[in-house]
Amino acid sequence: MHEPDAAIGALRERLAQAASVCVLTGAGMSAESGIPTFRDALTGLWSRFDPAQLASEAGFRADPALVWDWYAERRAGVLAAEPNPGHRALADFARRRPGVLTVVTQNVDDLHQRAGNRRAIRLHGDILRDRWLESCPRDCDPAQATPGRPPRCADCGNLLRPGVVWFGEMLPAGALEAAEVAARGCDVMLVVGTSGAVWPAAGLAALARRAGAYVAILNPADSEIDADAHLCLRGTAATLLPGLLG
Ligand code: APR
């Protein structure tokens, strides 16, 4: 048996025995569904912008139409995409072993949910759900906004913004706490398709390891948190996960 095959076999066994598994996913998880990673999305028309301009409140306030258009394009990509065999392997595992798996995702698409993992913890929000830029004192329904780029409230002019977490913003209430509970309590953590560059999500692997979990990274390239893992498997989400969890 080759070295990687042996490592995969041992990890497969750990996963089969684990009472609790936490899987942290990033943009690479959805790459094989045709959704470009954040950095890959900044190509073509968008290559002259930097992430802070397109993914920050200041950037949105400076040019709401530009940022709205960028998210509209990404949203259309999400709606056109389908879960890949990696998402489906996680959902099948959850169905077969109820109560064992917690998925924690940095992705703003809904592919884990559509594959069947409805309770995935979403650290960075949901690109398909808009919210008001300013908090609305009357609790108006964003669906009632007047169409535009971006849509706005006909009464007060409040703008809609994508329901994602931008750089410098707080994570959705309770999401990080729930993810930390899952990381601390798991026997095995898989870290799939993340560069490990964005905090606090990137800290979950080290947290799990300190609490005694076995940590494996699945990524075709190096990540910034490789040193936090016991094992780094160089491969893609859609090719590795079905073999590990099947
Ligand atoms: N399978 C697994 N991993 C992959 C694949 C694949 N098919 N293709 C690419 N990758 C890996 C890349 O090697 C890289 O390490 O996915 C990672 C993508 O990195 P990023 O684009 O930085 O995505 P992510 O780590 O999720 O970014 C975190 O930053 O952009 C913000 O809020 C956004 O949630 C995002 C956060």
py3Dmol code that shows the C-alpha trace and the ligand (Angstrom):
import py3Dmol

protein = """\
ATOM      1  CA  MET A   1       0.000   0.000   0.000  1.00  0.00           C
ATOM      2  CA  HIS A   2       1.293   3.492  -0.803  1.00  0.00           C
ATOM      3  CA  GLU A   3       1.778   5.947   2.065  1.00  0.00           C
ATOM      4  CA  PRO A   4      -1.271   8.134   1.183  1.00  0.00           C
ATOM      5  CA  ASP A   5      -3.477   5.042   0.867  1.00  0.00           C
ATOM      6  CA  ALA A   6      -2.405   3.911   4.319  1.00  0.00           C
ATOM      7  CA  ALA A   7      -3.112   7.367   5.756  1.00  0.00           C
ATOM      8  CA  ILE A   8      -6.523   7.439   4.092  1.00  0.00           C
ATOM      9  CA  GLY A   9      -7.323   3.967   5.396  1.00  0.00           C
ATOM     10  CA  ALA A  10      -6.351   4.959   8.959  1.00  0.00           C
ATOM     11  CA  LEU A  11      -8.386   8.151   8.795  1.00  0.00           C
ATOM     12  CA  ARG A  12     -11.347   6.245   7.392  1.00  0.00           C
ATOM     13  CA  GLU A  13     -11.143   3.913  10.374  1.00  0.00           C
ATOM     14  CA  ARG A  14     -11.001   6.836  12.819  1.00  0.00           C
ATOM     15  CA  LEU A  15     -14.077   8.351  11.190  1.00  0.00           C
ATOM     16  CA  ALA A  16     -15.917   5.028  11.363  1.00  0.00           C
ATOM     17  CA  GLN A  17     -15.158   4.767  15.107  1.00  0.00           C
ATOM     18  CA  ALA A  18     -15.719   8.419  16.044  1.00  0.00           C
ATOM     19  CA  ALA A  19     -18.629   9.344  18.278  1.00  0.00           C
ATOM     20  CA  SER A  20     -18.395  12.943  17.113  1.00  0.00           C
ATOM     21  CA  VAL A  21     -17.047  14.380  13.871  1.00  0.00           C
ATOM     22  CA  CYS A  22     -16.737  18.069  13.021  1.00  0.00           C
ATOM     23  CA  VAL A  23     -16.111  19.139   9.437  1.00  0.00           C
ATOM     24  CA  LEU A  24     -15.019  22.717   8.788  1.00  0.00           C
ATOM     25  CA  THR A  25     -15.443  23.722   5.164  1.00  0.00           C
ATOM     26  CA  GLY A  26     -14.287  26.646   3.064  1.00  0.00           C
ATOM     27  CA  ALA A  27     -14.606  27.845  -0.492  1.00  0.00           C
ATOM     28  CA  GLY A  28     -12.700  24.828  -1.873  1.00  0.00           C
ATOM     29  CA  MET A  29     -15.617  22.639  -0.776  1.00  0.00           C
ATOM     30  CA  SER A  30     -17.794  24.233  -3.447  1.00  0.00           C
ATOM     31  CA  ALA A  31     -15.122  24.682  -6.119  1.00  0.00           C
ATOM     32  CA  GLU A  32     -16.085  21.444  -7.859  1.00  0.00           C
ATOM     33  CA  SER A  33     -19.688  22.641  -7.944  1.00  0.00           C
ATOM     34  CA  GLY A  34     -18.480  25.470 -10.159  1.00  0.00           C
ATOM     35  CA  ILE A  35     -18.496  28.208  -7.504  1.00  0.00           C
ATOM     36  CA  PRO A  36     -15.172  30.018  -7.705  1.00  0.00           C
ATOM     37  CA  THR A  37     -13.214  30.494  -4.455  1.00  0.00           C
ATOM     38  CA  PHE A  38     -13.134  34.064  -3.208  1.00  0.00           C
ATOM     39  CA  ARG A  39      -9.747  34.727  -4.715  1.00  0.00           C
ATOM     40  CA  ASP A  40     -10.578  32.987  -7.997  1.00  0.00           C
ATOM     41  CA  ALA A  41     -13.780  35.036  -8.204  1.00  0.00           C
ATOM     42  CA  LEU A  42     -11.715  38.210  -8.411  1.00  0.00           C
ATOM     43  CA  THR A  43     -10.761  37.564 -12.004  1.00  0.00           C
ATOM     44  CA  GLY A  44     -11.888  38.924 -15.350  1.00  0.00           C
ATOM     45  CA  LEU A  45     -14.085  41.958 -14.938  1.00  0.00           C
ATOM     46  CA  TRP A  46     -13.448  42.031 -11.211  1.00  0.00           C
ATOM     47  CA  SER A  47      -9.663  41.638 -11.164  1.00  0.00           C
ATOM     48  CA  ARG A  48      -9.049  45.352 -10.656  1.00  0.00           C
ATOM     49  CA  PHE A  49     -10.871  45.339  -7.316  1.00  0.00           C
ATOM     50  CA  ASP A  50      -9.516  44.214  -4.018  1.00  0.00           C
ATOM     51  CA  PRO A  51     -11.451  42.114  -1.497  1.00  0.00           C
ATOM     52  CA  ALA A  52     -11.848  45.004   0.942  1.00  0.00           C
ATOM     53  CA  GLN A  53     -13.638  47.007  -1.729  1.00  0.00           C
ATOM     54  CA  LEU A  54     -16.117  44.260  -2.586  1.00  0.00           C
ATOM     55  CA  ALA A  55     -16.521  42.597   0.790  1.00  0.00           C
ATOM     56  CA  SER A  56     -16.665  45.348   3.396  1.00  0.00           C
ATOM     57  CA  GLU A  57     -19.278  47.747   4.678  1.00  0.00           C
ATOM     58  CA  ALA A  58     -17.062  50.690   3.763  1.00  0.00           C
ATOM     59  CA  GLY A  59     -16.738  49.370   0.208  1.00  0.00           C
ATOM     60  CA  PHE A  60     -20.496  48.940  -0.077  1.00  0.00           C
ATOM     61  CA  ARG A  61     -21.186  52.440   1.237  1.00  0.00           C
ATOM     62  CA  ALA A  62     -18.637  53.867  -1.198  1.00  0.00           C
ATOM     63  CA  ASP A  63     -20.197  52.189  -4.243  1.00  0.00           C
ATOM     64  CA  PRO A  64     -23.385  50.216  -3.459  1.00  0.00           C
ATOM     65  CA  ALA A  65     -24.183  49.445  -7.115  1.00  0.00           C
ATOM     66  CA  LEU A  66     -20.747  47.990  -7.795  1.00  0.00           C
ATOM     67  CA  VAL A  67     -20.833  45.726  -4.745  1.00  0.00           C
ATOM     68  CA  TRP A  68     -24.468  44.773  -5.386  1.00  0.00           C
ATOM     69  CA  ASP A  69     -23.626  43.758  -8.958  1.00  0.00           C
ATOM     70  CA  TRP A  70     -20.707  41.628  -7.812  1.00  0.00           C
ATOM     71  CA  TYR A  71     -22.890  39.778  -5.300  1.00  0.00           C
ATOM     72  CA  ALA A  72     -25.689  39.438  -7.873  1.00  0.00           C
ATOM     73  CA  GLU A  73     -23.244  37.633 -10.136  1.00  0.00           C
ATOM     74  CA  ARG A  74     -22.059  35.360  -7.338  1.00  0.00           C
ATOM     75  CA  ARG A  75     -25.656  34.702  -6.250  1.00  0.00           C
ATOM     76  CA  ALA A  76     -26.589  33.645  -9.786  1.00  0.00           C
ATOM     77  CA  GLY A  77     -23.625  31.259  -9.707  1.00  0.00           C
ATOM     78  CA  VAL A  78     -24.829  29.740  -6.430  1.00  0.00           C
ATOM     79  CA  LEU A  79     -28.364  29.280  -7.744  1.00  0.00           C
ATOM     80  CA  ALA A  80     -27.030  27.547 -10.857  1.00  0.00           C
ATOM     81  CA  ALA A  81     -24.699  25.239  -8.897  1.00  0.00           C
ATOM     82  CA  GLU A  82     -25.457  21.786  -7.526  1.00  0.00           C
ATOM     83  CA  PRO A  83     -23.948  19.976  -4.531  1.00  0.00           C
ATOM     84  CA  ASN A  84     -20.929  17.899  -5.550  1.00  0.00           C
ATOM     85  CA  PRO A  85     -20.012  14.353  -4.399  1.00  0.00           C
ATOM     86  CA  GLY A  86     -18.206  15.871  -1.381  1.00  0.00           C
ATOM     87  CA  HIS A  87     -21.344  17.623  -0.117  1.00  0.00           C
ATOM     88  CA  ARG A  88     -23.341  14.480  -0.784  1.00  0.00           C
ATOM     89  CA  ALA A  89     -20.852  12.237   1.049  1.00  0.00           C
ATOM     90  CA  LEU A  90     -21.173  14.456   4.145  1.00  0.00           C
ATOM     91  CA  ALA A  91     -24.971  14.412   3.955  1.00  0.00           C
ATOM     92  CA  ASP A  92     -25.035  10.611   3.485  1.00  0.00           C
ATOM     93  CA  PHE A  93     -22.723  10.203   6.493  1.00  0.00           C
ATOM     94  CA  ALA A  94     -25.036  12.392   8.592  1.00  0.00           C
ATOM     95  CA  ARG A  95     -28.039  10.311   7.550  1.00  0.00           C
ATOM     96  CA  ARG A  96     -26.295   7.006   8.285  1.00  0.00           C
ATOM     97  CA  ARG A  97     -24.855   8.119  11.643  1.00  0.00           C
ATOM     98  CA  PRO A  98     -27.425  10.455  13.208  1.00  0.00           C
ATOM     99  CA  GLY A  99     -26.051  12.898  15.752  1.00  0.00           C
ATOM    100  CA  VAL A 100     -22.380  12.254  14.906  1.00  0.00           C
ATOM    101  CA  LEU A 101     -21.589  14.953  12.338  1.00  0.00           C
ATOM    102  CA  THR A 102     -21.519  18.735  12.702  1.00  0.00           C
ATOM    103  CA  VAL A 103     -20.703  20.696   9.574  1.00  0.00           C
ATOM    104  CA  VAL A 104     -19.325  24.183  10.144  1.00  0.00           C
ATOM    105  CA  THR A 105     -19.002  26.180   6.961  1.00  0.00           C
ATOM    106  CA  GLN A 106     -17.461  29.459   5.949  1.00  0.00           C
ATOM    107  CA  ASN A 107     -19.355  29.253   2.682  1.00  0.00           C
ATOM    108  CA  VAL A 108     -22.243  31.564   1.961  1.00  0.00           C
ATOM    109  CA  ASP A 109     -23.793  29.186  -0.591  1.00  0.00           C
ATOM    110  CA  ASP A 110     -26.489  26.678   0.408  1.00  0.00           C
ATOM    111  CA  LEU A 111     -24.931  23.533  -1.053  1.00  0.00           C
ATOM    112  CA  HIS A 112     -24.512  21.702   2.287  1.00  0.00           C
ATOM    113  CA  GLN A 113     -28.159  22.426   3.021  1.00  0.00           C
ATOM    114  CA  ARG A 114     -29.336  21.341  -0.423  1.00  0.00           C
ATOM    115  CA  ALA A 115     -27.320  18.117  -0.125  1.00  0.00           C
ATOM    116  CA  GLY A 116     -29.242  17.355   3.083  1.00  0.00           C
ATOM    117  CA  ASN A 117     -27.157  18.846   5.917  1.00  0.00           C
ATOM    118  CA  ARG A 118     -29.820  21.339   6.945  1.00  0.00           C
ATOM    119  CA  ARG A 119     -28.236  22.072  10.310  1.00  0.00           C
ATOM    120  CA  ALA A 120     -24.815  23.107   9.021  1.00  0.00           C
ATOM    121  CA  ILE A 121     -23.475  26.038  11.055  1.00  0.00           C
ATOM    122  CA  ARG A 122     -22.956  29.029   8.752  1.00  0.00           C
ATOM    123  CA  LEU A 123     -20.195  31.258  10.060  1.00  0.00           C
ATOM    124  CA  HIS A 124     -20.256  33.802   7.250  1.00  0.00           C
ATOM    125  CA  GLY A 125     -23.954  34.181   6.525  1.00  0.00           C
ATOM    126  CA  ASP A 126     -26.123  33.401   3.531  1.00  0.00           C
ATOM    127  CA  ILE A 127     -25.688  35.033   0.131  1.00  0.00           C
ATOM    128  CA  LEU A 128     -29.290  34.223  -0.818  1.00  0.00           C
ATOM    129  CA  ARG A 129     -30.781  36.272   2.041  1.00  0.00           C
ATOM    130  CA  ASP A 130     -30.596  40.036   1.921  1.00  0.00           C
ATOM    131  CA  ARG A 131     -30.837  42.261   4.954  1.00  0.00           C
ATOM    132  CA  TRP A 132     -31.107  45.971   5.629  1.00  0.00           C
ATOM    133  CA  LEU A 133     -27.916  48.008   5.727  1.00  0.00           C
ATOM    134  CA  GLU A 134     -29.185  50.076   8.668  1.00  0.00           C
ATOM    135  CA  SER A 135     -31.171  48.263  11.338  1.00  0.00           C
ATOM    136  CA  CYS A 136     -34.837  48.857  10.571  1.00  0.00           C
ATOM    137  CA  PRO A 137     -36.810  50.229  13.542  1.00  0.00           C
ATOM    138  CA  ARG A 138     -40.087  49.005  12.029  1.00  0.00           C
ATOM    139  CA  ASP A 139     -38.798  45.516  11.222  1.00  0.00           C
ATOM    140  CA  CYS A 140     -39.742  45.914   7.540  1.00  0.00           C
ATOM    141  CA  ASP A 141     -39.537  42.809   5.383  1.00  0.00           C
ATOM    142  CA  PRO A 142     -36.524  42.973   3.007  1.00  0.00           C
ATOM    143  CA  ALA A 143     -38.705  41.214   0.410  1.00  0.00           C
ATOM    144  CA  GLN A 144     -40.786  44.417   0.227  1.00  0.00           C
ATOM    145  CA  ALA A 145     -37.842  46.567  -0.907  1.00  0.00           C
ATOM    146  CA  THR A 146     -38.222  48.505  -4.152  1.00  0.00           C
ATOM    147  CA  PRO A 147     -36.127  46.790  -6.855  1.00  0.00           C
ATOM    148  CA  GLY A 148     -32.867  48.518  -7.747  1.00  0.00           C
ATOM    149  CA  ARG A 149     -29.110  48.174  -7.578  1.00  0.00           C
ATOM    150  CA  PRO A 150     -29.390  47.760  -4.642  1.00  0.00           C
ATOM    151  CA  PRO A 151     -33.092  47.597  -3.778  1.00  0.00           C
ATOM    152  CA  ARG A 152     -34.182  50.200  -1.218  1.00  0.00           C
ATOM    153  CA  CYS A 153     -37.009  50.935   1.202  1.00  0.00           C
ATOM    154  CA  ALA A 154     -39.622  53.151  -0.482  1.00  0.00           C
ATOM    155  CA  ASP A 155     -40.317  54.900   2.848  1.00  0.00           C
ATOM    156  CA  CYS A 156     -36.930  55.644   4.370  1.00  0.00           C
ATOM    157  CA  GLY A 157     -34.374  54.878   1.645  1.00  0.00           C
ATOM    158  CA  ASN A 158     -32.626  52.144   3.649  1.00  0.00           C
ATOM    159  CA  LEU A 159     -30.610  49.916   1.305  1.00  0.00           C
ATOM    160  CA  LEU A 160     -30.592  46.148   1.059  1.00  0.00           C
ATOM    161  CA  ARG A 161     -27.213  44.453   1.368  1.00  0.00           C
ATOM    162  CA  PRO A 162     -26.241  40.811   0.959  1.00  0.00           C
ATOM    163  CA  GLY A 163     -26.664  38.746   4.129  1.00  0.00           C
ATOM    164  CA  VAL A 164     -23.010  37.744   4.282  1.00  0.00           C
ATOM    165  CA  VAL A 165     -20.329  38.576   6.836  1.00  0.00           C
ATOM    166  CA  TRP A 166     -17.947  41.153   5.447  1.00  0.00           C
ATOM    167  CA  PHE A 167     -14.371  41.768   6.544  1.00  0.00           C
ATOM    168  CA  GLY A 168     -14.336  43.400   9.959  1.00  0.00           C
ATOM    169  CA  GLU A 169     -17.884  42.312  10.851  1.00  0.00           C
ATOM    170  CA  MET A 170     -19.145  40.154  13.692  1.00  0.00           C
ATOM    171  CA  LEU A 171     -20.210  36.592  12.941  1.00  0.00           C
ATOM    172  CA  PRO A 172     -23.955  35.800  13.212  1.00  0.00           C
ATOM    173  CA  ALA A 173     -25.059  35.553  16.849  1.00  0.00           C
ATOM    174  CA  GLY A 174     -24.376  32.125  18.278  1.00  0.00           C
ATOM    175  CA  ALA A 175     -22.660  30.699  15.188  1.00  0.00           C
ATOM    176  CA  LEU A 176     -19.084  30.880  16.460  1.00  0.00           C
ATOM    177  CA  GLU A 177     -20.092  29.626  19.898  1.00  0.00           C
ATOM    178  CA  ALA A 178     -21.851  26.618  18.342  1.00  0.00           C
ATOM    179  CA  ALA A 179     -18.833  25.948  16.126  1.00  0.00           C
ATOM    180  CA  GLU A 180     -16.494  26.096  19.125  1.00  0.00           C
ATOM    181  CA  VAL A 181     -18.654  23.615  21.021  1.00  0.00           C
ATOM    182  CA  ALA A 182     -18.487  21.248  18.012  1.00  0.00           C
ATOM    183  CA  ALA A 183     -14.705  21.714  17.675  1.00  0.00           C
ATOM    184  CA  ARG A 184     -14.050  21.118  21.373  1.00  0.00           C
ATOM    185  CA  GLY A 185     -16.307  18.077  21.520  1.00  0.00           C
ATOM    186  CA  CYS A 186     -15.275  16.172  18.392  1.00  0.00           C
ATOM    187  CA  ASP A 187     -13.036  13.117  18.124  1.00  0.00           C
ATOM    188  CA  VAL A 188     -12.085  13.900  14.529  1.00  0.00           C
ATOM    189  CA  MET A 189     -12.057  17.204  12.705  1.00  0.00           C
ATOM    190  CA  LEU A 190     -11.797  17.409   8.923  1.00  0.00           C
ATOM    191  CA  VAL A 191     -10.801  20.797   7.527  1.00  0.00           C
ATOM    192  CA  VAL A 192     -11.866  20.882   3.881  1.00  0.00           C
ATOM    193  CA  GLY A 193     -11.024  23.462   1.236  1.00  0.00           C
ATOM    194  CA  THR A 194     -10.039  26.453   3.304  1.00  0.00           C
ATOM    195  CA  SER A 195      -6.916  28.567   3.076  1.00  0.00           C
ATOM    196  CA  GLY A 196      -7.043  29.062   6.858  1.00  0.00           C
ATOM    197  CA  ALA A 197      -6.418  32.746   6.353  1.00  0.00           C
ATOM    198  CA  VAL A 198      -9.630  34.142   7.794  1.00  0.00           C
ATOM    199  CA  TRP A 199     -10.254  34.271  11.525  1.00  0.00           C
ATOM    200  CA  PRO A 200     -11.889  33.243  13.799  1.00  0.00           C
ATOM    201  CA  ALA A 201     -12.815  30.237  11.613  1.00  0.00           C
ATOM    202  CA  ALA A 202      -9.155  29.400  11.077  1.00  0.00           C
ATOM    203  CA  GLY A 203      -8.682  28.942  14.829  1.00  0.00           C
ATOM    204  CA  LEU A 204     -11.172  26.070  15.068  1.00  0.00           C
ATOM    205  CA  ALA A 205      -8.647  23.443  13.933  1.00  0.00           C
ATOM    206  CA  ALA A 206      -6.173  24.338  16.685  1.00  0.00           C
ATOM    207  CA  LEU A 207      -9.023  24.469  19.204  1.00  0.00           C
ATOM    208  CA  ALA A 208     -10.131  20.953  18.243  1.00  0.00           C
ATOM    209  CA  ARG A 209      -6.580  19.648  18.444  1.00  0.00           C
ATOM    210  CA  ARG A 210      -5.959  21.189  21.869  1.00  0.00           C
ATOM    211  CA  ALA A 211      -9.155  19.540  23.073  1.00  0.00           C
ATOM    212  CA  GLY A 212      -7.849  16.146  21.950  1.00  0.00           C
ATOM    213  CA  ALA A 213      -9.319  15.677  18.481  1.00  0.00           C
ATOM    214  CA  TYR A 214      -7.482  14.148  15.542  1.00  0.00           C
ATOM    215  CA  VAL A 215      -7.294  16.870  12.876  1.00  0.00           C
ATOM    216  CA  ALA A 216      -6.967  16.188   9.136  1.00  0.00           C
ATOM    217  CA  ILE A 217      -6.798  18.773   6.377  1.00  0.00           C
ATOM    218  CA  LEU A 218      -8.130  17.992   2.892  1.00  0.00           C
ATOM    219  CA  ASN A 219      -6.830  20.478   0.351  1.00  0.00           C
ATOM    220  CA  PRO A 220      -4.968  20.216  -2.960  1.00  0.00           C
ATOM    221  CA  ALA A 221      -2.617  23.012  -1.816  1.00  0.00           C
ATOM    222  CA  ASP A 222      -0.879  24.160   1.370  1.00  0.00           C
ATOM    223  CA  SER A 223      -2.983  26.078   3.864  1.00  0.00           C
ATOM    224  CA  GLU A 224      -1.992  28.485   6.608  1.00  0.00           C
ATOM    225  CA  ILE A 225      -3.107  26.047   9.301  1.00  0.00           C
ATOM    226  CA  ASP A 226      -1.374  22.891   8.087  1.00  0.00           C
ATOM    227  CA  ALA A 227       0.750  22.897  11.248  1.00  0.00           C
ATOM    228  CA  ASP A 228      -2.403  22.493  13.344  1.00  0.00           C
ATOM    229  CA  ALA A 229      -3.221  19.175  11.677  1.00  0.00           C
ATOM    230  CA  HIS A 230      -2.019  15.636  12.357  1.00  0.00           C
ATOM    231  CA  LEU A 231      -2.475  14.819   8.665  1.00  0.00           C
ATOM    232  CA  CYS A 232      -2.682  16.800   5.418  1.00  0.00           C
ATOM    233  CA  LEU A 233      -4.212  14.980   2.464  1.00  0.00           C
ATOM    234  CA  ARG A 234      -3.497  16.667  -0.844  1.00  0.00           C
ATOM    235  CA  GLY A 235      -6.622  16.212  -2.911  1.00  0.00           C
ATOM    236  CA  THR A 236      -9.990  17.745  -3.630  1.00  0.00           C
ATOM    237  CA  ALA A 237     -13.171  17.659  -1.585  1.00  0.00           C
ATOM    238  CA  ALA A 238     -15.188  15.776  -4.191  1.00  0.00           C
ATOM    239  CA  THR A 239     -12.531  13.110  -4.687  1.00  0.00           C
ATOM    240  CA  LEU A 240     -11.462  12.554  -1.051  1.00  0.00           C
ATOM    241  CA  LEU A 241     -14.652  12.812   1.001  1.00  0.00           C
ATOM    242  CA  PRO A 242     -16.648   9.971  -0.614  1.00  0.00           C
ATOM    243  CA  GLY A 243     -13.776   7.542   0.005  1.00  0.00           C
ATOM    244  CA  LEU A 244     -13.240   8.689   3.595  1.00  0.00           C
ATOM    245  CA  LEU A 245     -16.872   8.727   4.658  1.00  0.00           C
ATOM    246  CA  GLY A 246     -18.423   6.063   2.438  1.00  0.00           C
TER     247      GLY A 246
END
"""
ligand_1 = """\
36
APR
N -11.167 20.852 -2.946
C -10.632 21.252 -1.762
N -9.976 22.423 -1.599
C -9.866 23.223 -2.666
C -10.384 22.885 -3.924
C -11.059 21.637 -4.036
N -11.600 21.235 -5.202
N -10.093 23.905 -4.782
C -9.442 24.842 -4.087
N -9.285 24.436 -2.793
C -8.681 25.153 -1.686
C -7.583 26.113 -2.055
O -6.320 25.449 -2.129
C -7.635 27.098 -0.882
O -6.839 26.652 0.197
O -9.694 25.966 -1.137
C -9.101 27.060 -0.463
C -9.893 28.314 -0.797
O -9.367 29.376 -0.072
P -10.137 30.769 0.074
O -10.588 31.244 -1.262
O -9.279 31.642 0.905
O -11.475 30.362 0.831
P -11.787 30.276 2.375
O -10.659 29.689 3.132
O -13.130 29.631 2.482
O -11.923 31.793 2.755
C -12.434 32.132 4.008
O -12.697 34.428 3.409
O -13.213 35.322 1.435
C -13.614 35.248 2.725
O -15.706 35.135 3.777
C -14.942 34.585 2.748
O -15.646 32.544 3.761
C -14.589 33.141 3.068
C -13.361 33.302 3.940
"""
view = py3Dmol.view(width=600, height=400)
view.addModel(protein, "pdb")
view.setStyle({"model": 0}, {"cartoon": {"style": "trace"}})
view.addModel(ligand_1, "xyz")
view.setStyle({"model": 1}, {"stick": {}})
view.zoomTo()
view.show()
